[in-house]
Amino acid sequence: MQDIKFYKILIFINSLVPLAFLGFDAWRGNLGANPIEFFLRTTGVLTLIFLLLTLSVTPLRKTFGWNSLIKYRRMIGLYAFFYGILHLFTYSIFDKSLNLSAITADIRQRPFIAVGMLAFFLLIPLAVTSTNGMIKRLGGKNWAKLHRLTYPAAILGVIHFWMIVKSDLTYPLLFGLVLAALFGYRIFANQKTAERAVKAN
């Protein structure tokens, strides 16, 4: 139990390190010519990183027998939501000054914003149902089905990133490859489970 608490503290601290560096760079005026855009890009990338880390827990757990990882998955997922909130708030408040007309017009003119917002909205029910009480209320199977929304959220996040980048597609491609590998693992694992079920019958 002490080890779990220690690792959760470790994850908590390390997950905030990128934000601390962002804050420090902002304080020193090192965010470049367009600080808002830099903060937007960074929080967006961090959201994707934590989403993919969340999706990596099951493959790592089953492949290497690291069963204890499951205890930290929800925490990592909540950090994906946290950085997603920062990403959305930076756009809505600091870039658009909460001007709904400007935001609506921006969505019409730049479809990647709609894609990003849809990805974020898919994360909301996952964050809301992340407590033990909600798992009991929904039931384990229903909760697991709901949390498969992580996959479409990650897909939309990668598409959102790809649509933003105008020239160098290296990073969106890397995120896409990691996500494709995670999908491949899920398909392979489901197929193996189905085969075992057929043999058992």
Phi, psi and omega per residue, in radians:
M1 nan -0.684 3.116
Q2 -1.108 -0.675 3.131
D3 -1.101 -0.730 3.140
I4 -1.082 -0.780 3.135
K5 -1.092 -0.739 3.136
F6 -1.084 -0.806 -3.112
Y7 -1.190 -0.578 3.081
K8 -1.159 -0.690 3.076
I9 -1.113 -0.712 3.134
L10 -1.094 -0.774 3.106
I11 -1.127 -0.740 3.141
F12 -0.999 -0.839 -3.102
I13 -1.188 -0.845 -3.077
N14 -1.166 -0.520 3.127
S15 -1.239 -0.382 3.119
L16 -1.639 -0.154 -3.126
V17 -1.016 -0.804 3.115
P18 -1.022 -0.659 3.123
L19 -1.176 -0.664 3.107
A20 -1.099 -0.750 3.103
F21 -1.120 -0.689 3.090
L22 -1.061 -0.804 3.126
G23 -1.081 -0.719 -3.141
F24 -1.140 -0.766 3.113
D25 -1.140 -0.640 3.098
A26 -1.127 -0.744 3.133
W27 -1.080 -0.620 -3.133
R28 -1.543 -0.073 3.139
G29 1.279 0.598 -3.090
N30 -1.878 0.501 3.137
L31 -1.693 0.237 3.071
G32 1.500 -2.984 -3.067
A33 -1.226 -0.468 -3.138
N34 -2.216 1.479 -3.072
P35 -1.030 -0.647 -3.119
I36 -1.122 -0.785 3.128
E37 -1.115 -0.701 3.122
F38 -1.079 -0.785 3.137
F39 -1.136 -0.692 3.105
L40 -1.059 -0.868 -3.106
R41 -1.083 -0.767 -3.068
T42 -1.161 -0.791 3.136
T43 -1.173 -0.572 3.078
G44 -1.139 -0.780 3.111
V45 -1.117 -0.713 3.123
L46 -1.117 -0.648 3.079
T47 -1.044 -0.808 3.128
L48 -1.115 -0.731 -3.142
I49 -1.039 -0.822 -3.119
F50 -1.215 -0.557 3.051
L51 -1.101 -0.806 -3.128
L52 -1.200 -0.587 3.056
L53 -1.112 -0.709 3.106
T54 -1.059 -0.781 -3.130
L55 -1.248 -0.327 -3.129
S56 -1.426 -0.260 -3.040
V57 -1.044 -0.881 -3.105
T58 -1.091 -0.849 3.092
P59 -1.016 -0.732 3.129
L60 -1.158 -0.705 -3.136
R61 -1.105 -0.783 -3.075
K62 -1.369 -0.568 -3.111
T63 -1.303 -0.754 -3.042
F64 -1.880 -0.016 3.137
G65 1.292 0.386 3.130
W66 -1.493 1.210 -3.019
N67 -1.132 -0.435 -3.108
S68 -1.188 -0.294 -3.133
L69 -1.052 -0.506 -3.098
I70 -1.044 -0.451 -3.120
K71 -1.251 -0.245 -3.072
Y72 -1.972 -0.029 -3.054
R73 -1.108 -0.787 -3.110
R74 -1.106 -0.656 3.132
M75 -1.105 -0.759 3.114
I76 -1.134 -0.720 3.104
G77 -1.074 -0.654 3.116
L78 -1.176 -0.528 3.060
Y79 -1.226 -0.570 3.029
A80 -1.057 -0.764 3.117
F81 -1.144 -0.716 -3.141
F82 -1.035 -0.851 -3.139
Y83 -1.248 -0.481 3.031
G84 -1.135 -0.701 3.084
I85 -1.090 -0.808 3.127
L86 -1.047 -0.682 3.131
H87 -1.110 -0.833 -3.127
L88 -1.182 -0.750 -3.128
F89 -1.141 -0.664 3.112
T90 -1.071 -0.756 3.115
Y91 -1.157 -0.857 -3.015
S92 -1.243 -0.707 -3.028
I93 -1.601 -0.944 -3.008
F94 -1.479 -0.532 -3.140
D95 -1.552 -0.697 -3.058
K96 -1.993 0.033 3.074
S97 0.919 0.611 -3.141
L98 0.991 0.483 3.099
N99 -1.478 1.773 -3.064
L100 -1.072 -0.617 3.120
S101 -1.126 -0.739 3.138
A102 -1.175 -0.684 3.128
I103 -1.135 -0.787 3.134
T104 -1.069 -0.769 3.126
A105 -1.130 -0.663 3.139
D106 -1.138 -0.687 3.122
I107 -1.112 -0.698 3.132
R108 -1.161 -0.676 -3.068
Q109 -1.439 -0.524 -3.074
R110 -2.230 1.611 -3.043
P111 -1.011 -0.432 -3.121
F112 -1.094 -0.428 3.111
I113 -1.222 -0.723 3.096
A114 -1.082 -0.716 3.120
V115 -1.090 -0.777 3.126
G116 -1.114 -0.721 3.136
M117 -1.155 -0.686 3.097
L118 -1.082 -0.723 3.096
A119 -1.041 -0.761 -3.138
F120 -1.148 -0.750 -3.120
F121 -1.101 -0.506 3.068
L122 -1.197 -0.423 3.137
L123 -1.386 -0.371 -3.063
I124 -1.059 -0.897 3.125
P125 -1.097 -0.486 3.109
L126 -1.205 -0.726 3.123
A127 -1.197 -0.714 -3.119
V128 -1.113 -0.600 -3.080
T129 -1.737 0.433 -3.062
S130 -1.495 -0.096 -3.105
T131 -1.508 2.778 3.098
N132 -1.065 -0.638 3.138
G133 -1.086 -0.706 3.139
M134 -1.226 -0.577 3.089
I135 -1.111 -0.756 3.120
K136 -1.145 -0.699 -3.103
R137 -1.166 -0.731 -3.123
L138 -1.395 -0.501 -3.009
G139 1.577 2.506 -3.037
G140 -0.959 -0.787 -3.090
K141 -1.176 -0.783 3.131
N142 -1.123 -0.690 3.120
W143 -1.097 -0.754 -3.141
A144 -1.115 -0.710 3.113
K145 -1.107 -0.768 3.140
L146 -1.061 -0.712 -3.053
H147 -1.368 0.011 2.952
R148 -1.251 -0.191 3.053
L149 -1.063 -0.288 3.095
T150 -1.002 -0.647 -3.123
Y151 -1.138 -0.951 3.100
P152 -1.076 -0.566 3.095
A153 -1.102 -0.739 3.124
A154 -1.166 -0.710 3.108
I155 -1.050 -0.837 3.130
L156 -1.116 -0.618 3.105
G157 -1.103 -0.753 3.115
V158 -1.150 -0.731 3.107
I159 -1.095 -0.749 3.090
H160 -0.980 -0.813 3.141
F161 -1.117 -0.784 -3.127
W162 -1.086 -0.677 -3.124
M163 -1.220 -0.483 -3.137
I164 -1.305 -0.760 -3.049
V165 -1.205 2.280 -3.043
K166 -1.739 -0.470 -3.066
S167 -2.227 -1.195 -3.074
D168 -1.447 1.888 -3.093
L169 -1.652 0.245 -3.049
T170 -0.988 -0.905 -3.056
Y171 -1.224 -0.780 3.042
P172 -1.014 -0.641 3.127
L173 -1.148 -0.724 3.115
L174 -1.093 -0.782 3.093
F175 -1.069 -0.720 3.133
G176 -1.115 -0.695 3.131
L177 -1.157 -0.727 3.103
V178 -1.095 -0.775 3.134
L179 -1.118 -0.694 3.106
A180 -1.105 -0.688 3.105
A181 -1.121 -0.701 3.127
L182 -1.173 -0.670 3.056
F183 -1.117 -0.749 3.124
G184 -1.043 -0.722 3.104
Y185 -1.102 -0.758 -3.111
R186 -1.091 -0.755 3.126
I187 -1.104 -0.771 3.138
F188 -1.095 -0.775 -3.125
A189 -1.129 -0.721 3.121
N190 -1.133 -0.653 3.120
Q191 -1.145 -0.746 3.117
K192 -1.110 -0.701 3.110
T193 -1.106 -0.743 3.116
A194 -1.110 -0.696 3.131
E195 -1.129 -0.733 3.115
R196 -1.122 -0.652 3.133
A197 -1.147 -0.697 3.111
V198 -1.137 -0.749 3.129
K199 -1.122 -0.654 -3.114
A200 -1.176 -0.515 3.134
N201 -1.504 nan nan
